[in-house]
Structure formats: structure tokens, C-alpha cells
Amino acid sequence: MTLTFLSVNAQKIMVDQMETDGSHQIMTNMKNFVIEDRDYSMTLKVYETANKLDWRVTMSTFNNIPNDNIILLKLKNGQTVSLAVDSLHEETYTTNGVVYRSMYLSTVQPGVTKTYYVSESRIKAEELDSIDTYGIFKIRLGNNVKYYETEWTNNPLGKHLTKCRKKIKERLQNAAEQKKDKGSIYDGF
């Protein structure tokens, strides 16, 4: 008898596209984290250009992310990785109103408008190497006015970022092999 275990948080490539500036963007699926009773989703992405990889940690939430937000990651070796917000996007969503009816009464619940925040922070390959090696045991999000933090014993964010990076590197390797197989645009023309 063979047992097969499926991971609920298996890494998937969610975005694989060419940007208008010619860079190749690859991003994995988000994973949810609770930091002081506030929900955040985080993942890793990369922008590939002709001569470099620009790694980013992407964070999204319905909680306010200030323009001067910083993500502090404390690694198990004592190293602190500091990630400032490089770009911040806000999107507004409005839900539809709902009418509840019973025998003689009707109640109208109006639509709700919420803002969804998405931030990107640059992270160096060396910092990702340290996360792969040592793991993350503490995170702090915020600015000099207000911050939220959580400690972990089982390194969930570090494991997630490591799996994301591995999946992205596989995709980059496959893309490089396909380019090599095709050859130059000038070959045989």
C-alpha cells in the first residue's frame, strides 16, 4: 500500500508574464499569516532582466499599510533582515447591498467599501540564502508610529519563502532551457 501526502500549501506559480519594460515577472501563490490578530498574505516574486534577478517580498491585506512601512525579519542566528516598502498599491472594493425579508419586515444592509493594500519590498539573494539556512522566528510590520509583531517556533514564513524561491528558480531554469533550445532570433533567418 502506498500513501500519498498532498500539501495544502503546495507552491504554484500564479504569475508568469512579460512586463511592459521587458522584464520577466514570476510570482508564486500567497500564504496567509496572522500577525497580532491581523490577516496578511505574503509571497515571493522576481523580476528577471537580461543581467539580474530583482527579488521581492509581496504582502497584501485589508489592514492599512503605511507608505513608510518596514518588514523586520529576525532570523534564528540573530540576524535582522529589514525590508522597506518599495511600492504600495491600494485598491477599493465595494460589496453589494443585501435585503433580508421575513414575513412582514424587510431589512436592508448596505454595501461595504474596503481598501485592499499590496506592497512590495526588495530582498537580496544573500538575505534569502540566510532565510533558507536559519529560518525566521520573528516578524515585525509597521513604522515608527505603530507596529505589529509575532514570534514563531516552527518558521512558517521562512519555509514558505524557501519553497517559493525554489519553485521560481525551477521556472527560470525551464525558461532558460527553452530559450537555449530556440536559439537566437537571427538563426536560420
C-alpha positions in Angstrom: 0.0 0.0 0.0 1.4 3.4 -1.0 0.4 6.6 0.9 0.5 9.9 -0.9 0.5 13.1 1.0 -0.7 16.3 -0.6 0.4 19.6 0.8 -2.4 22.2 1.2 0.2 24.9 0.8 1.9 23.5 -2.3 3.7 26.2 -4.2 2.3 27.2 -7.5 3.3 29.8 -10.0 0.5 32.3 -10.1 2.1 34.9 -12.4 4.5 34.3 -15.2 4.4 37.3 -17.6 6.5 39.8 -19.5 6.2 43.3 -18.2 6.0 46.4 -20.5 9.6 47.3 -19.6 10.7 43.9 -21.0 11.3 42.2 -17.6 10.0 38.8 -16.9 7.9 38.6 -13.7 7.3 35.4 -11.8 5.3 35.1 -8.6 4.1 32.2 -6.5 0.8 31.8 -4.6 0.2 33.8 -1.4 0.2 32.2 2.0 -1.9 33.7 4.9 -0.3 34.7 8.2 -1.9 36.2 11.3 0.2 38.9 13.0 -1.3 40.2 16.2 -4.8 39.2 15.1 -4.4 40.9 11.7 -4.5 38.9 8.5 -1.7 39.2 5.9 -0.9 37.3 2.8 2.7 37.0 1.7 4.7 35.6 -1.1 7.9 35.9 -3.2 8.3 37.2 -6.7 11.1 38.0 -9.0 11.7 40.4 -11.9 14.2 38.9 -14.4 16.0 41.2 -16.7 18.9 40.5 -19.1 21.5 40.6 -16.4 19.9 40.4 -13.0 17.2 39.0 -10.7 15.3 41.5 -8.6 13.7 39.6 -5.7 10.6 41.0 -3.9 8.5 40.0 -0.9 4.9 40.8 -1.6 2.4 41.4 1.2 -1.3 42.1 0.9 -4.0 42.8 3.4 -7.2 44.7 4.1 -5.3 46.4 7.0 -3.7 49.7 6.4 -0.1 49.6 5.1 1.6 53.0 5.5 4.0 54.3 2.8 6.9 54.1 5.3 6.1 50.5 6.3 9.1 48.3 7.1 9.1 44.5 7.5 11.7 43.3 10.0 12.6 39.6 10.0 14.6 38.1 12.9 16.5 35.0 11.8 17.4 32.2 14.2 21.1 33.2 14.0 20.2 36.7 15.4 20.5 38.4 12.0 17.8 41.0 11.3 16.6 41.5 7.7 15.0 44.9 7.1 12.7 45.3 4.1 11.3 48.8 3.3 8.3 49.2 1.1 9.4 49.7 -2.5 6.0 50.1 -4.0 2.5 50.3 -2.5 -0.8 49.8 -4.3 -4.3 50.4 -3.0 -7.5 49.0 -4.5 -11.0 49.8 -3.3 -13.7 47.1 -3.3 -17.4 47.6 -2.7 -19.7 44.7 -1.8 -23.3 44.6 -3.0 -26.1 45.5 -0.6 -28.3 42.8 0.8 -32.0 42.8 1.5 -33.3 40.4 4.2 -37.1 39.6 4.2 -39.2 37.9 6.7 -43.0 37.7 6.9 -43.7 41.4 7.5 -40.3 43.1 7.7 -37.5 43.9 5.3 -34.0 44.9 6.4 -31.5 46.4 4.0 -27.8 46.0 4.7 -25.9 48.5 2.5 -22.8 47.6 0.6 -19.4 47.9 2.3 -16.4 49.6 0.8 -13.0 48.3 1.8 -9.4 49.1 0.7 -7.0 46.3 -0.2 -3.3 47.1 0.1 -0.5 45.4 -1.8 3.2 46.2 -1.0 6.4 45.0 -2.5 9.8 45.1 -0.7 13.1 44.3 -2.3 15.1 41.4 -0.7 18.7 40.5 -1.6 19.6 37.0 -2.7 22.0 36.8 0.2 19.2 37.5 2.6 17.1 34.8 1.0 20.1 32.4 1.4 20.2 33.3 5.2 16.4 32.7 5.5 16.9 29.3 3.7 19.7 28.4 6.2 18.5 29.8 9.5 14.7 30.4 9.2 12.6 33.3 10.5 11.4 33.2 14.1 10.0 36.7 14.5 8.4 39.3 12.2 7.5 42.9 12.9 5.5 45.1 10.5 4.9 48.8 10.7 6.7 52.1 11.1 8.0 54.4 13.9 4.4 55.2 14.9 2.8 51.7 15.2 3.9 48.2 14.6 2.7 44.6 14.9 4.8 41.6 15.6 4.6 37.8 16.0 7.1 35.1 17.1 7.1 31.6 15.6 8.7 28.4 16.7 8.1 26.5 13.5 9.4 29.0 10.9 6.2 29.2 8.7 7.2 32.3 6.7 10.8 31.1 6.2 9.7 27.8 4.9 7.1 29.5 2.6 9.7 31.9 1.2 12.2 29.0 0.7 9.6 26.9 -1.2 8.6 29.9 -3.3 12.2 30.6 -4.2 12.8 27.0 -5.2 9.7 27.0 -7.4 10.7 30.3 -9.1 14.2 29.1 -9.7 12.8 25.9 -11.4 10.6 28.1 -13.6 13.6 30.3 -14.5 15.7 27.3 -15.3 13.0 25.9 -17.6 12.6 29.3 -19.4 16.4 29.4 -19.9 16.5 25.9 -21.4 13.6 26.8 -23.7 15.5 30.0 -24.9 18.6 27.9 -25.4 16.7 25.4 -27.5 15.2 28.1 -29.7 18.5 29.8 -30.3 18.9 33.4 -31.5 16.2 35.3 -33.3 18.7 35.6 -36.2 19.4 31.8 -36.5 18.3 30.5 -39.9 16.7 33.8 -41.0 
